[in-house]
């Protein structure tokens, strides 16, 4: 009964906009059915779709809810974070600066930002903007530096020197948000203005992207924005996500928020070699630069329908069923976007939704729309990814069970709880605080306060799966005197790191 009511509600609350004069008019009802099925299969409460053909937004529609609790519908004007689809804005602006002669994408980046240091002399002497914008520096992600961090952009750039390479320089592809943030800092150094102002002046304003913004505060002031949702248990009940990982320091890598209407202006300019409403907003040469492949992002080519993906600048280039496509996804705080272009057909599809379970299909969710628009054979993308999703959930359960199996029973902490409390410092990640309250230890890190459950000996774990917040495993370490003086943990998936005790609570 609940599913039936939800489907009816989604249909009733959808908002539609389209242009009558286009060759795809008869496809839209079929596409609607696909979207309804996608949302039901993946438990997506709200989704927005935009289809651009040549220089027009030919179809825009909001499905479901941006706010379940208040039954507020998604509209084509509803703002969602676009997450890493921000990267093409950053790359395009960088290419515009290159066309203006303000930067050379292939010269060492420290020519333009001398304060940017890497962990070794080779990187210091060689890394270029092209390297940073195509994920080929050899540096691993280190997302724990920016996730929910209080740092300024300058402060996180100062931490690049502490990022140790995982590959040799230009040996391969490692997706790296920090390098896009660093690219924004380079652009700020060149222009003397913030990355946000660069994007506003060069792209948002001339393209009439008046609703687009950069912070959650700006987004929420619009009053027409989507909340994100997750499943706290296996019941498919959805709960609003409250943990916010993004920070303004992330900026150039993923903080733009926009809606279908504004994004259509951006897409039109990209499809039309930089032109929008007859004006050359982006130099054609800058658009071409973003399309040049620089590194192999996917060497295995997982599916027969899709070729190996090549990363250019802020976008992926590959073949799909005989068509060259360019694409990118976005993923942050429970929001997932996909922007896919089919340049030869002058078509682009933009989709964004607000469901963590549905994030697993973000990389291919636009392909069934393209199949229907171009009369291609239908590939069961959703079914394939649902099968993988279920397998991954089973594997995750096995992993947790295997960790639980290592627990040594009937152990107790080696010290009194007060001995564990205090402030622990690491120069890359700053402070972790451990507090004691009512006979229990609490972890305070990046605005998250989590109860620590004793695992065994001096190891403790958090259990935040039902809250949608990150989990941590804390190992307390002692010095030669037997005093608790360090903790080790993985900050948001980064390598295991030690924090040194600097004060006691």
C-alpha positions in Angstrom: 0.0 0.0 0.0 2.8 2.4 0.9 4.5 1.8 -2.4 1.3 2.5 -4.3 0.7 5.7 -2.5 4.3 6.8 -3.1 4.1 6.2 -6.8 0.8 8.1 -7.0 2.2 10.9 -5.0 5.3 11.1 -7.2 3.1 11.4 -10.3 0.9 14.0 -8.7 3.7 16.2 -7.4 5.8 16.1 -10.6 6.4 19.4 -12.4 7.0 19.6 -16.1 8.5 22.0 -18.6 9.3 21.3 -22.3 9.5 22.9 -25.7 7.0 21.7 -28.3 9.2 21.9 -31.4 11.6 19.0 -31.1 12.0 15.5 -32.6 11.9 13.8 -29.2 8.4 14.8 -28.0 7.0 11.3 -28.2 9.8 9.9 -26.1 9.1 11.8 -22.9 6.3 9.6 -21.6 8.5 6.6 -22.0 11.3 8.4 -20.2 8.9 9.2 -17.4 8.2 5.6 -16.9 11.9 4.8 -16.7 12.4 7.5 -14.1 9.4 6.2 -12.0 10.9 2.7 -12.2 14.3 4.0 -11.2 13.0 5.8 -8.2 10.9 2.9 -7.0 13.8 0.4 -7.5 16.4 2.6 -5.7 14.2 4.2 -3.1 14.8 7.7 -4.4 12.4 10.3 -2.9 13.2 13.2 -5.3 14.8 13.6 -8.7 15.2 16.3 -11.3 15.7 15.7 -15.0 16.8 18.1 -17.8 17.2 17.2 -21.5 18.9 19.7 -23.8 18.8 19.5 -27.6 21.0 21.9 -29.6 20.3 25.3 -27.9 17.1 24.5 -26.1 16.0 22.8 -22.9 13.4 20.6 -24.5 12.3 18.7 -21.4 12.6 19.5 -17.7 10.8 17.7 -14.9 10.8 17.3 -11.2 9.7 13.9 -9.7 8.8 13.1 -6.2 9.8 15.1 -3.1 12.5 17.5 -2.2 11.2 17.3 1.4 9.3 14.1 2.3 8.2 15.3 5.7 6.4 18.4 4.4 5.4 16.8 1.1 7.2 19.5 -1.0 7.7 18.4 -4.6 10.8 18.6 -6.7 10.5 21.2 -9.5 12.8 22.1 -12.3 13.7 25.1 -10.2 14.6 23.0 -7.1 18.3 23.5 -6.1 20.5 20.4 -5.5 24.2 20.2 -4.9 25.8 19.1 -8.2 28.9 17.9 -6.3 31.8 16.9 -8.6 30.0 18.2 -11.7 31.5 21.4 -10.3 34.8 20.2 -11.7 34.0 21.0 -15.3 33.2 24.6 -14.3 36.7 24.8 -12.7 38.4 23.2 -15.6 36.6 25.4 -18.1 37.5 28.6 -16.2 41.1 27.5 -16.0 41.1 27.0 -19.8 39.6 30.4 -20.2 42.4 31.9 -18.2 44.9 30.0 -20.4 43.2 31.5 -23.5 43.7 34.9 -21.9 47.4 34.2 -21.6 47.3 34.3 -17.8 48.4 30.7 -17.3 49.9 27.9 -19.3 48.3 24.6 -18.4 51.5 22.7 -19.1 54.0 24.8 -17.1 54.9 24.0 -13.5 52.0 25.2 -11.4 54.4 26.6 -8.8 55.2 29.3 -11.3 51.8 30.7 -10.5 51.5 29.7 -6.8 55.0 29.4 -5.2 53.5 28.6 -1.8 52.1 25.3 -3.2 54.5 22.6 -2.2 54.3 18.8 -2.8 56.0 16.0 -0.8 59.0 15.7 -3.1 61.2 17.7 -5.4 60.0 16.0 -8.6 56.4 17.0 -8.0 57.4 20.5 -6.9 59.3 20.9 -10.2 56.9 19.2 -12.5 53.2 19.3 -11.6 51.1 21.4 -13.9 47.5 22.5 -13.9 46.7 19.9 -16.5 48.1 17.2 -14.2 45.9 18.4 -11.3 42.8 18.8 -13.4 43.1 15.3 -14.9 44.0 13.3 -11.7 47.5 12.2 -12.8 49.8 13.5 -10.0 50.0 10.1 -8.4 48.7 11.5 -5.1 45.9 9.5 -3.3 42.6 11.2 -2.4 43.2 12.4 1.2 39.6 13.4 1.4 39.9 13.4 5.2 41.7 16.8 4.9 38.6 18.6 3.6 35.6 16.5 4.8 33.7 18.6 7.3 36.9 20.6 8.0 37.1 24.1 9.4 40.1 24.9 7.1 40.3 27.8 4.7 41.3 27.0 1.1 44.8 28.3 1.9 45.0 26.0 4.9 44.2 22.9 3.0 46.6 23.8 0.2 49.3 24.1 2.8 48.6 20.5 3.7 49.3 19.2 0.2 53.0 18.8 1.1 51.9 16.1 3.6 50.2 14.0 0.9 52.4 11.1 0.1 52.3 9.7 -3.5 50.7 6.3 -4.2 51.9 6.1 -7.8 54.8 7.6 -9.7 54.1 11.0 -11.3 51.9 10.6 -14.4 52.0 6.8 -14.0 48.2 6.6 -13.7 44.9 7.9 -12.6 43.8 8.6 -9.0 40.7 10.7 -8.5 41.7 13.6 -6.3 39.5 16.3 -5.0 42.4 18.1 -3.3 44.1 18.7 -6.6 41.0 20.5 -7.9 40.9 22.6 -4.7 44.6 23.4 -5.3 43.8 24.3 -8.9 41.2 26.8 -7.6 43.8 28.3 -5.4 46.2 28.7 -8.3 43.4 30.5 -10.2 42.9 32.8 -7.2 46.6 33.6 -7.1 46.6 34.5 -10.8 43.4 36.7 -10.8 43.5 38.2 -7.3 39.9 37.2 -6.7 38.2 34.1 -5.1 37.4 31.0 -7.1 33.7 31.6 -6.4 34.0 35.1 -8.0 35.8 33.7 -11.0 33.0 31.3 -11.6 30.3 34.0 -11.0 31.9 36.5 -13.4 33.1 34.2 -16.1 30.2 31.7 -16.1 27.2 32.2 -13.8 26.5 35.8 -14.7 27.0 35.7 -18.5 25.0 32.5 -18.7 22.2 33.8 -16.5 22.7 31.1 -13.9 21.1 33.4 -11.3 19.9 30.7 -8.9 23.2 28.9 -8.7 25.4 29.2 -5.6 28.2 27.7 -3.6 27.2 27.2 0.1 24.5 25.3 1.9 23.4 28.5 3.5 22.8 30.2 0.1 21.0 27.1 -1.1 18.7 27.0 1.9 17.8 30.7 1.6 16.2 29.9 -1.7 13.5 27.9 0.1 13.3 25.6 -2.9 16.0 23.1 -2.3 16.2 19.3 -1.7 17.1 17.5 1.4 19.1 14.2 1.2 17.9 10.9 2.6 19.3 7.5 3.6 18.0 4.2 4.8 18.8 3.7 8.5 17.8 0.0 8.3 16.5 -2.7 5.9 12.9 -1.5 6.0 13.4 1.0 3.1 12.2 3.7 5.5 14.0 7.0 4.5 15.5 9.4 7.0 16.8 12.9 6.4 20.6 13.0 6.3 22.1 15.7 8.6 25.9 15.1 8.5 27.5 17.6 6.1 30.9 16.7 4.8 31.5 19.5 2.4 33.4 22.7 3.3 34.0 25.9 1.5 37.7 24.8 1.1 36.5 22.0 -1.2 35.0 24.7 -3.5 36.6 24.0 -6.9 36.1 20.3 -6.6 32.5 20.1 -5.7 30.4 22.8 -3.9 28.3 24.3 -6.7 24.5 24.0 -6.1 22.2 24.6 -9.0 18.9 23.6 -10.6 17.8 22.1 -14.0 16.9 25.5 -15.4 20.3 27.1 -14.7 22.2 23.9 -15.6 20.5 24.0 -19.0 22.2 27.3 -19.8 25.6 25.7 -18.9 24.8 22.7 -21.0 23.7 24.8 -24.0 27.0 26.7 -23.9 29.0 23.4 -23.8 27.0 21.9 -26.7 27.3 25.0 -28.8 31.1 25.6 -28.6 30.8 28.2 -25.9 27.9 30.2 -27.3 24.7 31.0 -25.4 21.9 33.2 -26.8 24.2 34.2 -29.7 27.0 35.3 -27.5 30.4 33.7 -27.2 30.6 33.2 -23.5 33.3 30.6 -23.4 36.1 30.6 -26.1 35.7 27.6 -28.4 39.3 26.8 -27.8 38.7 26.5 -24.0 35.9 24.0 -24.7 38.2 22.0 -26.9 40.9 21.9 -24.2 38.5 20.3 -21.7 37.8 17.5 -24.2 41.4 16.4 -24.7 42.0 13.0 -22.9 45.0 13.0 -20.6 44.9 9.8 -18.7 43.1 6.4 -18.7 40.6 6.4 -15.9 39.3 2.9 -16.4 41.6 0.3 -17.9 39.3 -2.6 -17.6 36.1 -1.4 -19.4 33.7 -3.2 -17.2 30.7 -3.3 -19.6 30.6 -4.2 -23.3 28.5 -1.2 -24.1 31.0 1.3 -22.7 34.6 1.7 -23.7 37.5 2.5 -21.4 37.0 5.9 -19.9 39.6 8.6 -20.5 39.8 11.6 -18.2 40.2 14.9 -19.9 39.8 18.1 -17.9 36.8 17.9 -15.5 35.1 15.3 -17.6 35.3 11.7 -18.9 35.4 10.8 -22.6 34.4 7.3 -23.8 32.3 5.5 -26.4 28.8 4.2 -25.7 27.1 1.9 -28.3 29.0 3.6 -31.1 28.6 7.2 -29.9 31.2 9.3 -28.4 30.0 10.6 -25.0 31.4 13.0 -22.4 30.2 12.6 -18.9 30.8 13.2 -15.2 29.1 12.3 -12.0 28.7 14.0 -8.7 28.4 12.6 -5.2 28.3 14.5 -1.9 26.2 14.3 1.3 23.5 12.1 -0.1 23.1 14.0 -3.4 24.0 12.4 -6.8 24.2 13.9 -10.2 25.1 12.8 -13.7 25.7 15.1 -16.7 26.2 13.2 -20.0 26.7 14.7 -23.5 26.3 13.1 -26.9 28.0 15.8 -29.0 27.4 14.3 -32.4 23.6 14.3 -31.7 23.6 17.7 -29.9 22.0 16.1 -26.9 22.8 16.3 -23.2 21.0 14.7 -20.2 21.3 16.1 -16.7 19.9 14.1 -13.7 20.2 14.7 -10.0 18.6 13.0 -7.0 18.7 12.9 -3.2 19.0 9.2 -2.1 22.1 7.5 -0.7 20.9 4.0 -1.9 20.4 5.4 -5.4 23.9 6.8 -5.4 25.2 3.4 -6.5 23.7 3.8 -10.0 24.8 7.4 -10.5 27.4 6.6 -13.2 24.9 5.1 -15.6 21.5 6.5 -14.7 21.4 8.8 -17.7 22.2 6.0 -20.2 18.6 4.6 -20.3 17.4 8.1 -21.2 19.9 8.3 -24.1 18.9 4.8 -25.2 15.3 5.9 -25.5 16.1 9.2 -27.2 18.3 7.7 -29.8 16.3 4.4 -30.3 19.2 2.3 -29.1 18.8 -1.2 -27.7 17.8 -1.1 -24.0 20.4 -2.3 -21.6 19.1 -3.3 -18.1 21.4 -0.9 -16.3 19.3 -0.6 -13.2 19.0 -4.4 -12.8 22.8 -4.8 -13.3 23.6 -2.3 -10.6 20.9 -3.5 -8.2 22.6 -6.9 -8.4 26.0 -5.4 -7.7 24.5 -3.2 -4.9 23.0 -6.2 -3.1 26.3 -8.1 -3.5 28.2 -5.1 -2.0 25.8 -5.0 0.9 26.4 -8.7 1.5 30.2 -8.2 1.3 30.0 -5.3 3.7 28.1 -7.5 6.2 30.8 -10.2 5.8 33.5 -7.6 6.3 31.9 -6.4 9.5 31.2 -9.9 10.7 34.9 -10.8 10.1 36.0 -7.8 12.1 33.6 -8.8 14.9 35.0 -12.3 14.8 38.4 -10.9 15.7 37.1 -9.4 18.9 38.8 -10.9 22.0 36.0 -11.5 24.5 36.1 -10.5 28.2 38.8 -7.9 27.9 38.7 -4.5 29.6 40.5 -1.2 28.9 43.9 -1.1 30.4 43.3 2.4 32.0 40.5 4.2 33.7 38.3 6.1 31.3 39.6 9.5 32.3 43.1 8.5 31.2 41.8 8.2 27.6 40.2 11.7 27.6 41.9 14.7 26.1 42.9 16.5 22.9 44.9 14.6 20.3 46.6 16.4 17.5 47.9 15.6 13.9 49.3 18.3 11.7 47.3 17.1 8.7 43.9 16.7 10.4 44.2 18.9 13.5 42.3 17.8 16.6 40.5 14.7 17.8 38.9 15.1 21.2 37.9 12.3 23.5 35.5 13.1 26.3 34.1 11.1 29.2 30.4 11.4 30.2 28.3 9.2 32.5 30.9 6.4 32.4 31.3 6.3 28.6 33.8 7.7 26.1 32.8 10.0 23.3 34.6 11.0 20.1 34.4 14.6 18.9 35.9 15.1 15.4 34.9 17.6 12.7 31.6 18.5 14.4 30.6 14.8 14.9 30.0 13.6 18.4 29.8 9.8 18.6 29.7 7.3 21.4 32.7 5.0 21.6 31.9 1.3 22.2 34.6 -0.8 23.7 35.8 -3.4 21.2 38.7 -5.1 23.0 41.8 -4.1 25.0 42.4 -0.4 24.1 40.3 -0.4 20.9 37.0 1.3 20.6 34.5 1.7 17.7 31.6 4.0 16.8 28.4 2.6 15.4 26.8 5.3 13.3 25.2 3.2 10.5 21.7 4.2 11.6 22.5 7.9 11.8 24.1 8.3 8.3 27.4 9.6 9.8 30.9 8.1 9.3 32.2 5.3 11.5 35.6 5.2 13.2 37.8 2.6 14.8 40.0 4.1 17.5 43.1 2.4 18.8 44.7 4.0 22.0 48.5 3.8 22.2 50.8 4.1 25.2 54.3 5.5 25.7 57.2 3.9 27.5 55.7 4.9 30.8 52.5 3.1 30.1 50.5 6.4 29.7 47.9 6.8 27.0 49.6 9.3 24.6 48.3 8.6 21.1 45.3 7.5 19.1 45.3 6.0 15.7 42.3 6.0 13.3 41.5 6.4 9.6 40.1 9.9 9.0 37.2 9.4 6.6 38.9 6.6 4.7 42.4 8.1 4.5 45.4 6.0 5.6 45.6 5.1 9.3 47.0 8.1 11.1 48.3 8.7 14.6 47.2 11.7 16.7 49.4 12.8 19.6 47.9 13.7 22.9 48.4 17.4 23.7 46.2 18.0 26.6 44.0 16.1 29.1 40.3 16.8 29.7 
